Amino acid sequence: MGSEQFYGYRLTGQPSSSSSPNPKTPVSSPLIESLKFEARKSPNCPFSTPFDSETLSSGASPSSLEVCSSLNQSNSIHYMKNALQDIETTLMAPDEEVPWTHEPTGSSMVHNNAVYSPRYGLSGNSNSNSNSNSNLKQLLISCASALAGNKINEFESLVEQARALVSITGDPIQRLGAYMVEGLVARRELSGTNIYRALRCHELEGKDLLAYMHILYDTCPYFKYGYMAANGAIAEACRNEDRIHIVDFQIGQGTQWMTLLQAFAARPGGPPHVRITGIDDPVSKYARGHGLELVGKRLESVSKKFKIPIQFHPLSVYAPFVTKEMLDVGPGEALAVNFPFQLHHMPDESVDVNNPRDELLRMVKSLSPKVVTLVEQESNTNTAAFFPRFLEALDIYSAIFESMDAALARDRKDRINVEQHCLARDIVNVIACEGKERVERHELFRKWRSRLTMAGFTQYPLSSYVNSVIRNLLRYYSQHYTLVEKDGAMFLGWKDRDLMSASAWH
């Protein structure tokens, strides 16, 4: 899951008949039968057109800003902005420690002894709902098992049963199941690659996609957590540097750097000269609604407002093709390299004998960076065979979809659009695609640690101060979010499931 992955799509076919107790829908997915781009209206169809004006209940649809208000989040968003600023300003300050003054009362949200559970179970439901959810989850597993064993008749029968139970407005497992069923059928029809390419080539309007991204950013802590952890490490490593060069391998909107630049501007002794190389593949301009020049204008505005010299170097190129010469690191520059939810898209030795994933890390190490920050989804879907990969995807996305319930009501069009356009595409790719066509290749932190160590890096300790601020930040979302510190990294989780890892290296 990353901001660069947010692509929208509308695929067509006949509306699902899964509301019928004896559905007649053929096992071939309606999403697969036709790649015409039209509207689909069944609430059970996970790839219907975006809801333009109504929620599934009634009333006019609020804007993304109104969503924040309806969630009573204005105060928490203000708090989060201040928290980001406080982290970086404090780390830019003189060496004496400035304590965090907003410690929560009650029990700490950091569970130092938390144990990672490989299987994720839903909780908090009534017994009947819990049994229903468990049955659907087991049915999805049975579908995948039948497909893995090439038991096609059994698979087709099970998929029909599953389609009768899934719904994009239901419980988390029902919503996730809608997309996983589509992924399974796409795999069966060998059409996952075609679907993935179709979704990639037919984008939403930039303004619509941007609105969904902002909703996800505002309502869930995933990206703020990653930004705060990475920025804290960079601020601390570069606190005494006069010339700083940040290489961001997924610049996106440039949002991550706004508070850090403000902190640099307020640094005792005056601001440093900051150069930002923003890398973004040519497709990601759809997410911004514009090319990288838009990011450059934002940074120029920050430069003028806070009186800090900023130079922006845009690179519209796919990460595997970035060379040392393109980065053009100058003498005397303290180099900070940022990998935000991006490295898992790089092919490794299991896909390409040249191993672009490790090759990129070795290239970065040759530049002698002051610090390298890595934020990734904590999931094992890279080299796993189909069935265990399906189980892993079911596990982690069950947690993510449940966490969405803590932020957005089930019948809100905003939640439906966020899940459809920010999550579903990745799910289909993980389940239905193989080889070079499967670009969602997540690894667990221990594997990333092995790769970085082999490339010559050593771990850079994360700031305990940053950890305490993030711990407080999580209070504004849900008590079920956890923060675990282990193996020199920081893990954001939902209940007993780790979702994201953040680490720093040099």
BELWO-V630501 format. One record per residue. N is the residue number from 1. RES is the residue in three letters. OMEGA is omega in whole degrees, -180 to 180 (* if undefined). Layout:
# BELWO-V630501
n:N res:RES omega:OMEGA
n:N res:RES omega:OMEGA
This chain:
# BELWO-V630501
n:1 res:MET omega:176
n:2 res:GLY omega:-175
n:3 res:SER omega:-179
n:4 res:GLU omega:-175
n:5 res:GLN omega:-169
n:6 res:PHE omega:178
n:7 res:TYR omega:-178
n:8 res:GLY omega:-179
n:9 res:TYR omega:172
n:10 res:ARG omega:179
n:11 res:LEU omega:-170
n:12 res:THR omega:-178
n:13 res:GLY omega:178
n:14 res:GLN omega:177
n:15 res:PRO omega:-179
n:16 res:SER omega:176
n:17 res:SER omega:-173
n:18 res:SER omega:176
n:19 res:SER omega:179
n:20 res:SER omega:177
n:21 res:PRO omega:177
n:22 res:ASN omega:-172
n:23 res:PRO omega:179
n:24 res:LYS omega:-176
n:25 res:THR omega:177
n:26 res:PRO omega:-176
n:27 res:VAL omega:176
n:28 res:SER omega:-173
n:29 res:SER omega:174
n:30 res:PRO omega:177
n:31 res:LEU omega:-177
n:32 res:ILE omega:-175
n:33 res:GLU omega:-180
n:34 res:SER omega:175
n:35 res:LEU omega:172
n:36 res:LYS omega:-176
n:37 res:PHE omega:-180
n:38 res:GLU omega:-179
n:39 res:ALA omega:170
n:40 res:ARG omega:-167
n:41 res:LYS omega:-179
n:42 res:SER omega:178
n:43 res:PRO omega:176
n:44 res:ASN omega:-179
n:45 res:CYS omega:-174
n:46 res:PRO omega:-177
n:47 res:PHE omega:178
n:48 res:SER omega:179
n:49 res:THR omega:179
n:50 res:PRO omega:177
n:51 res:PHE omega:-171
n:52 res:ASP omega:-172
n:53 res:SER omega:-178
n:54 res:GLU omega:165
n:55 res:THR omega:180
n:56 res:LEU omega:176
n:57 res:SER omega:179
n:58 res:SER omega:177
n:59 res:GLY omega:-179
n:60 res:ALA omega:179
n:61 res:SER omega:177
n:62 res:PRO omega:174
n:63 res:SER omega:-179
n:64 res:SER omega:177
n:65 res:LEU omega:179
n:66 res:GLU omega:176
n:67 res:VAL omega:180
n:68 res:CYS omega:180
n:69 res:SER omega:-178
n:70 res:SER omega:178
n:71 res:LEU omega:-178
n:72 res:ASN omega:-175
n:73 res:GLN omega:-175
n:74 res:SER omega:180
n:75 res:ASN omega:-178
n:76 res:SER omega:178
n:77 res:ILE omega:176
n:78 res:HIS omega:179
n:79 res:TYR omega:-179
n:80 res:MET omega:179
n:81 res:LYS omega:178
n:82 res:ASN omega:180
n:83 res:ALA omega:176
n:84 res:LEU omega:-180
n:85 res:GLN omega:-178
n:86 res:ASP omega:179
n:87 res:ILE omega:-171
n:88 res:GLU omega:178
n:89 res:THR omega:179
n:90 res:THR omega:-179
n:91 res:LEU omega:175
n:92 res:MET omega:-174
n:93 res:ALA omega:176
n:94 res:PRO omega:-168
n:95 res:ASP omega:-179
n:96 res:GLU omega:-176
n:97 res:GLU omega:175
n:98 res:VAL omega:-174
n:99 res:PRO omega:173
n:100 res:TRP omega:-169
n:101 res:THR omega:-176
n:102 res:HIS omega:179
n:103 res:GLU omega:179
n:104 res:PRO omega:173
n:105 res:THR omega:180
n:106 res:GLY omega:-173
n:107 res:SER omega:178
n:108 res:SER omega:179
n:109 res:MET omega:177
n:110 res:VAL omega:-179
n:111 res:HIS omega:-174
n:112 res:ASN omega:-177
n:113 res:ASN omega:-179
n:114 res:ALA omega:-178
n:115 res:VAL omega:178
n:116 res:TYR omega:178
n:117 res:SER omega:-177
n:118 res:PRO omega:178
n:119 res:ARG omega:-174
n:120 res:TYR omega:180
n:121 res:GLY omega:176
n:122 res:LEU omega:179
n:123 res:SER omega:177
n:124 res:GLY omega:180
n:125 res:ASN omega:173
n:126 res:SER omega:-179
n:127 res:ASN omega:-179
n:128 res:SER omega:178
n:129 res:ASN omega:-180
n:130 res:SER omega:179
n:131 res:ASN omega:179
n:132 res:SER omega:179
n:133 res:ASN omega:180
n:134 res:SER omega:179
n:135 res:ASN omega:179
n:136 res:LEU omega:179
n:137 res:LYS omega:179
n:138 res:GLN omega:178
n:139 res:LEU omega:177
n:140 res:LEU omega:178
n:141 res:ILE omega:179
n:142 res:SER omega:176
n:143 res:CYS omega:-179
n:144 res:ALA omega:180
n:145 res:SER omega:179
n:146 res:ALA omega:180
n:147 res:LEU omega:179
n:148 res:ALA omega:179
n:149 res:GLY omega:179
n:150 res:ASN omega:176
n:151 res:LYS omega:-167
n:152 res:ILE omega:180
n:153 res:ASN omega:178
n:154 res:GLU omega:180
n:155 res:PHE omega:-179
n:156 res:GLU omega:178
n:157 res:SER omega:-179
n:158 res:LEU omega:180
n:159 res:VAL omega:177
n:160 res:GLU omega:178
n:161 res:GLN omega:-178
n:162 res:ALA omega:-179
n:163 res:ARG omega:179
n:164 res:ALA omega:-174
n:165 res:LEU omega:-176
n:166 res:VAL omega:179
n:167 res:SER omega:180
n:168 res:ILE omega:176
n:169 res:THR omega:-175
n:170 res:GLY omega:175
n:171 res:ASP omega:179
n:172 res:PRO omega:-178
n:173 res:ILE omega:176
n:174 res:GLN omega:-179
n:175 res:ARG omega:178
n:176 res:LEU omega:-179
n:177 res:GLY omega:179
n:178 res:ALA omega:-179
n:179 res:TYR omega:-179
n:180 res:MET omega:176
n:181 res:VAL omega:178
n:182 res:GLU omega:178
n:183 res:GLY omega:179
n:184 res:LEU omega:180
n:185 res:VAL omega:177
n:186 res:ALA omega:177
n:187 res:ARG omega:180
n:188 res:ARG omega:-177
n:189 res:GLU omega:-179
n:190 res:LEU omega:-176
n:191 res:SER omega:-179
n:192 res:GLY omega:-180
n:193 res:THR omega:179
n:194 res:ASN omega:179
n:195 res:ILE omega:-178
n:196 res:TYR omega:179
n:197 res:ARG omega:179
n:198 res:ALA omega:180
n:199 res:LEU omega:-178
n:200 res:ARG omega:-173
n:201 res:CYS omega:-179
n:202 res:HIS omega:-172
n:203 res:GLU omega:166
n:204 res:LEU omega:166
n:205 res:GLU omega:-177
n:206 res:GLY omega:-177
n:207 res:LYS omega:178
n:208 res:ASP omega:-180
n:209 res:LEU omega:179
n:210 res:LEU omega:178
n:211 res:ALA omega:179
n:212 res:TYR omega:179
n:213 res:MET omega:180
n:214 res:HIS omega:178
n:215 res:ILE omega:179
n:216 res:LEU omega:-180
n:217 res:TYR omega:-176
n:218 res:ASP omega:-170
n:219 res:THR omega:179
n:220 res:CYS omega:-173
n:221 res:PRO omega:-169
n:222 res:TYR omega:-175
n:223 res:PHE omega:177
n:224 res:LYS omega:178
n:225 res:TYR omega:-179
n:226 res:GLY omega:-180
n:227 res:TYR omega:-177
n:228 res:MET omega:179
n:229 res:ALA omega:-179
n:230 res:ALA omega:-179
n:231 res:ASN omega:178
n:232 res:GLY omega:179
n:233 res:ALA omega:180
n:234 res:ILE omega:180
n:235 res:ALA omega:-179
n:236 res:GLU omega:-178
n:237 res:ALA omega:-174
n:238 res:CYS omega:-171
n:239 res:ARG omega:-178
n:240 res:ASN omega:-177
n:241 res:GLU omega:-180
n:242 res:ASP omega:178
n:243 res:ARG omega:-174
n:244 res:ILE omega:179
n:245 res:HIS omega:178
n:246 res:ILE omega:175
n:247 res:VAL omega:-177
n:248 res:ASP omega:-176
n:249 res:PHE omega:170
n:250 res:GLN omega:-171
n:251 res:ILE omega:179
n:252 res:GLY omega:178
n:253 res:GLN omega:-173
n:254 res:GLY omega:-175
n:255 res:THR omega:-174
n:256 res:GLN omega:-167
n:257 res:TRP omega:-173
n:258 res:MET omega:-178
n:259 res:THR omega:178
n:260 res:LEU omega:179
n:261 res:LEU omega:176
n:262 res:GLN omega:179
n:263 res:ALA omega:176
n:264 res:PHE omega:-179
n:265 res:ALA omega:-178
n:266 res:ALA omega:-175
n:267 res:ARG omega:177
n:268 res:PRO omega:-179
n:269 res:GLY omega:177
n:270 res:GLY omega:-176
n:271 res:PRO omega:173
n:272 res:PRO omega:169
n:273 res:HIS omega:-176
n:274 res:VAL omega:175
n:275 res:ARG omega:-180
n:276 res:ILE omega:171
n:277 res:THR omega:-177
n:278 res:GLY omega:-179
n:279 res:ILE omega:177
n:280 res:ASP omega:178
n:281 res:ASP omega:-174
n:282 res:PRO omega:-178
n:283 res:VAL omega:-172
n:284 res:SER omega:177
n:285 res:LYS omega:178
n:286 res:TYR omega:-180
n:287 res:ALA omega:178
n:288 res:ARG omega:-172
n:289 res:GLY omega:-177
n:290 res:HIS omega:179
n:291 res:GLY omega:-176
n:292 res:LEU omega:178
n:293 res:GLU omega:177
n:294 res:LEU omega:177
n:295 res:VAL omega:179
n:296 res:GLY omega:178
n:297 res:LYS omega:178
n:298 res:ARG omega:-180
n:299 res:LEU omega:176
n:300 res:GLU omega:178
n:301 res:SER omega:178
n:302 res:VAL omega:180
n:303 res:SER omega:-179
n:304 res:LYS omega:-175
n:305 res:LYS omega:-174
n:306 res:PHE omega:174
n:307 res:LYS omega:176
n:308 res:ILE omega:-179
n:309 res:PRO omega:-179
n:310 res:ILE omega:175
n:311 res:GLN omega:-178
n:312 res:PHE omega:179
n:313 res:HIS omega:-178
n:314 res:PRO omega:175
n:315 res:LEU omega:178
n:316 res:SER omega:-174
n:317 res:VAL omega:177
n:318 res:TYR omega:-173
n:319 res:ALA omega:-179
n:320 res:PRO omega:-177
n:321 res:PHE omega:178
n:322 res:VAL omega:179
n:323 res:THR omega:178
n:324 res:LYS omega:-179
n:325 res:GLU omega:179
n:326 res:MET omega:-177
n:327 res:LEU omega:171
n:328 res:ASP omega:179
n:329 res:VAL omega:-176
n:330 res:GLY omega:178
n:331 res:PRO omega:177
n:332 res:GLY omega:179
n:333 res:GLU omega:171
n:334 res:ALA omega:-172
n:335 res:LEU omega:173
n:336 res:ALA omega:-178
n:337 res:VAL omega:-174
n:338 res:ASN omega:175
n:339 res:PHE omega:-178
n:340 res:PRO omega:179
n:341 res:PHE omega:-172
n:342 res:GLN omega:-173
n:343 res:LEU omega:-178
n:344 res:HIS omega:175
n:345 res:HIS omega:-178
n:346 res:MET omega:176
n:347 res:PRO omega:176
n:348 res:ASP omega:-175
n:349 res:GLU omega:179
n:350 res:SER omega:-177
n:351 res:VAL omega:-174
n:352 res:ASP omega:-178
n:353 res:VAL omega:178
n:354 res:ASN omega:177
n:355 res:ASN omega:-178
n:356 res:PRO omega:-178
n:357 res:ARG omega:-180
n:358 res:ASP omega:179
n:359 res:GLU omega:178
n:360 res:LEU omega:179
n:361 res:LEU omega:178
n:362 res:ARG omega:178
n:363 res:MET omega:179
n:364 res:VAL omega:180
n:365 res:LYS omega:-179
n:366 res:SER omega:179
n:367 res:LEU omega:180
n:368 res:SER omega:-179
n:369 res:PRO omega:175
n:370 res:LYS omega:179
n:371 res:VAL omega:174
n:372 res:VAL omega:-179
n:373 res:THR omega:-177
n:374 res:LEU omega:174
n:375 res:VAL omega:-177
n:376 res:GLU omega:172
n:377 res:GLN omega:-177
n:378 res:GLU omega:-174
n:379 res:SER omega:-176
n:380 res:ASN omega:-179
n:381 res:THR omega:-176
n:382 res:ASN omega:-175
n:383 res:THR omega:-179
n:384 res:ALA omega:174
n:385 res:ALA omega:-171
n:386 res:PHE omega:-172
n:387 res:PHE omega:176
n:388 res:PRO omega:177
n:389 res:ARG omega:176
n:390 res:PHE omega:179
n:391 res:LEU omega:179
n:392 res:GLU omega:178
n:393 res:ALA omega:178
n:394 res:LEU omega:-179
n:395 res:ASP omega:-173
n:396 res:ILE omega:-180
n:397 res:TYR omega:171
n:398 res:SER omega:179
n:399 res:ALA omega:-179
n:400 res:ILE omega:-179
n:401 res:PHE omega:176
n:402 res:GLU omega:178
n:403 res:SER omega:177
n:404 res:MET omega:179
n:405 res:ASP omega:180
n:406 res:ALA omega:-175
n:407 res:ALA omega:-174
n:408 res:LEU omega:179
n:409 res:ALA omega:-174
n:410 res:ARG omega:-177
n:411 res:ASP omega:179
n:412 res:ARG omega:178
n:413 res:LYS omega:-179
n:414 res:ASP omega:-180
n:415 res:ARG omega:179
n:416 res:ILE omega:-179
n:417 res:ASN omega:179
n:418 res:VAL omega:-179
n:419 res:GLU omega:-178
n:420 res:GLN omega:-172
n:421 res:HIS omega:-179
n:422 res:CYS omega:-176
n:423 res:LEU omega:-170
n:424 res:ALA omega:-177
n:425 res:ARG omega:178
n:426 res:ASP omega:-179
n:427 res:ILE omega:179
n:428 res:VAL omega:-179
n:429 res:ASN omega:-180
n:430 res:VAL omega:-174
n:431 res:ILE omega:-166
n:432 res:ALA omega:-172
n:433 res:CYS omega:178
n:434 res:GLU omega:176
n:435 res:GLY omega:-178
n:436 res:LYS omega:-180
n:437 res:GLU omega:177
n:438 res:ARG omega:-175
n:439 res:VAL omega:176
n:440 res:GLU omega:-173
n:441 res:ARG omega:-177
n:442 res:HIS omega:176
n:443 res:GLU omega:176
n:444 res:LEU omega:-177
n:445 res:PHE omega:-178
n:446 res:ARG omega:177
n:447 res:LYS omega:176
n:448 res:TRP omega:180
n:449 res:ARG omega:178
n:450 res:SER omega:180
n:451 res:ARG omega:-178
n:452 res:LEU omega:178
n:453 res:THR omega:179
n:454 res:MET omega:178
n:455 res:ALA omega:176
n:456 res:GLY omega:-179
n:457 res:PHE omega:168
n:458 res:THR omega:-177
n:459 res:GLN omega:175
n:460 res:TYR omega:-175
n:461 res:PRO omega:176
n:462 res:LEU omega:-176
n:463 res:SER omega:175
n:464 res:SER omega:177
n:465 res:TYR omega:178
n:466 res:VAL omega:-180
n:467 res:ASN omega:-179
n:468 res:SER omega:179
n:469 res:VAL omega:178
n:470 res:ILE omega:177
n:471 res:ARG omega:178
n:472 res:ASN omega:179
n:473 res:LEU omega:-176
n:474 res:LEU omega:177
n:475 res:ARG omega:-174
n:476 res:TYR omega:179
n:477 res:TYR omega:-178
n:478 res:SER omega:178
n:479 res:GLN omega:-178
n:480 res:HIS omega:174
n:481 res:TYR omega:-179
n:482 res:THR omega:175
n:483 res:LEU omega:-177
n:484 res:VAL omega:177
n:485 res:GLU omega:179
n:486 res:LYS omega:176
n:487 res:ASP omega:178
n:488 res:GLY omega:-180
n:489 res:ALA omega:180
n:490 res:MET omega:-175
n:491 res:PHE omega:173
n:492 res:LEU omega:-178
n:493 res:GLY omega:172
n:494 res:TRP omega:-174
n:495 res:LYS omega:-175
n:496 res:ASP omega:-178
n:497 res:ARG omega:173
n:498 res:ASP omega:-178
n:499 res:LEU omega:-175
n:500 res:MET omega:173
n:501 res:SER omega:176
n:502 res:ALA omega:180
n:503 res:SER omega:180
n:504 res:ALA omega:-172
n:505 res:TRP omega:174
n:506 res:HIS omega:*
